[in-house]
Amino acid sequence: MNEFVETVMSAPFLATMLAAVSAFATILAVVLPALARDQMNQRMRVMALERDKLRSQRLSELGKERAGKAKLRQTSKGFMRQIVDRFDLRKQFDNDELRNKLKMAGLRGEAPLVAFMFFRAAAPPLALAIALFYLFVLSESATSTTMKLVYAVAAAAAGYYLPTIFIENLAQKRQHAIKLAFPEALDMLLICVQSGMSVEASFGKVAKEVANQSVELAEELSLTTAELSYLPDRRVAFENLAKRTALPSVKTVTTALVQAERYGTPVGQALRVMAKENRDMRMAEAEKKAAALPPKLTVPMILFFLPVLFVVILGPAAISFWKMQ
């Protein structure tokens, strides 16, 4: 063991490992951009499928859909679907709140819903089995059997909430991305409306332009464009946008658009006011973060900056003093 530790801690071995890690990182930096998928094109294809679904539903309501037409959205099949149907998990988990959370996370269709219900039911026993195997087989600690069972039950409880936490984290990341790009998108929407374009055409144009900055916002705007084109009530399309994003700024804009549609007020004027408010809100948030920076830097300065500063200032004097002795 001592020879192994000395070999691992030796300078040639550490230099070799550092060179290997550097070479691997260089290869990843060169290869990964070439292998990365085009997320924007993928999301736009998803939105095309969503638009086709809305068109299909609208035509079916009007009685113009042909018999035997193939479904445009693929439903979930396989092992997870069988488990969900066999144990009737829809009755326990499927509700409007869950569907809204999945939409907020960018997960639409039947497959994400089935996957969530499957993992919500399968994660607790799986976490319990893994915890029991680790505590009673792999672990060599002197913990009592009762405490090991308590830990295993706690792991099962954590497994029950893990899918929900995962969905909430996805929704928060998506909301953050939409929130960053929304002021610019609102400015572009105002320009399109003032140039004489309709609201539907403006949403579609902005969705294409903002895709390079935020794929998530482009996806939501594309879906809103489809809903404005095919839903009988335009108010529902704006309300769905606010519900999917769950952002106060987006909800304020959609409320203004709904009021403009209802009372006939100019849409450009409402968008101009909303754009100014969103810019002011973003500036206020940036100023708030800047004001909170000095307190956050206090601890790092005390722990890291000041000791180094003292060494740099007092080090030469200490060396000169020792030489005089």
Secondary structure, DSSP 4 states (H G I P E B T S, - for coil): -HHHHHHHHSHHHHHHHHHHHHHHHHHHHHHHHHH---HHHHHHHHHHHHHHHHHHHHHHHTT-PPTTPPPSSPPP-SHHHHHHHHTTTHHHH-SHHHHHHHHHTT--SHHHHHHHHHHHHHHHHHHHHHHHHIIIII------HHHHHHHHHHHHHHHHHHHHHHHHHHHHHHHHHHHHHHHHHHHHHHHHHHTT--HHHHHHHHHHHHTTT-HHHHHHHHHHHHHHHH-S-HHHHHHHHHHHH--HHHHHHHHHHHHHHHH---HHHHHHHHHHHHHHHHHHHHHHHHHTHHHHHHHHIIIIIHHHHHHHHHHHHHHHHHHH-
